[in-house]
Amino acid sequence: MTGAASARSEVVVFDDVTTVQTPIRIKVLTKGKFFARGGRLVDIYLDEAHLKKIMTGGDGYGYFKYTPREAGFQSIKARSDGNSASGLHLVTNKSDRTIIIDVEGAFRDAIFSEEIRENSQEVVKALSKGYKIIYISRFVGKGVSRSWLVKEDFPNSVILGWQGAATIKRIKKRGVLLDAVIGSAAVISAAKKHIDNRYTFEESKDGKVVKDWQEILQLLQPITPAEKGPDRLPVKENDVVPP
């Protein structure tokens, strides 16, 4: 009976972004087959180093707060009831310039012709040499978006769930320097008051309508690459944050 219950359970780790010395929370969710399943013990790992065992609340969510001291990517892993999942945190320097890319609006929507999508991988790779990339997913979720980005050979980075302007405000509040956003007309509109450089392939009065990715590359010529921090990021302080 226990084995059957375990087989139906699942743990989810959410991607996130912050700046050096700005506290952030590892966020996990424990689920049953269809719904959240709270009160589960979860082991949290940062770059394979065990941090702490936490318990999710009645809504299934659990949190662990820490303060990163160096820039780079952090691999987050959670294990619960014999199941495991991974996530990614991007830690930037406050001087690092970043670009938000809407996965559906910039790459996958059927309205985009193959001609528009041509060279998108090469352009994003070129931009990633001077900018930090933050992907957002409006509808399909992190799992589907990650699989598609890997398959299409795009640069690896965090994928955040889209919650409108609240997503942008949360990122900026942590000191992340948002230089540009590329995506659907809806995303561009939400970013109007928060990001100066806004590019879309759709009709929009809230940003610049571009014809292809090569035009975006010309508008956002890669800046001098920032120094890359080490992959291993130490933790300054840890404390459990109640759900």
C-alpha angles and dihedrals in degrees: 000000000000091000092053092050090049091051090056095049127092139186124210128198119200125218119232145170136221142147132260112287092009112120118241134179127233103226123203136172128204116206141180121217093296111356141045113280112203133193094052126141114237129189112215122208130188113201088339093307112120111239108174148320112247135178123230119233128242091278091056096250126123132181139199121189125211139155117233115217101192136042124252141072122316122202112219122197130183127191126192133159092351093309127109138191136180135220138176134232122198115208115191134187111247088246094054113108117222139196125209114215121193104219096206096036097044103035121006112039114114092231090073114089122223087249091060092046092047113114092010092126093048092048094049090048090051092048091048089064090070105018136050111240123222117186122203127197119204103183120356098054135229098294097055092039092050093050092050094047092049092047091050092046099241120160113277117249144131121304115209127195110245118243098165122248089346089072092054093044091052092051093047092047088062091057098257111153107229108199102170146355128211120192152080124343089254093056092045090052093051090050095049096103095039112040125045100202110060122168131183140164091215130080108278141156092198100066145009115293109220129195099217146345093270088065090053090052090053091049093047104037106187112263124221107297114255118235110274117236122223119274093240112074119190122222120235100192138359132199135155116248115207115240 
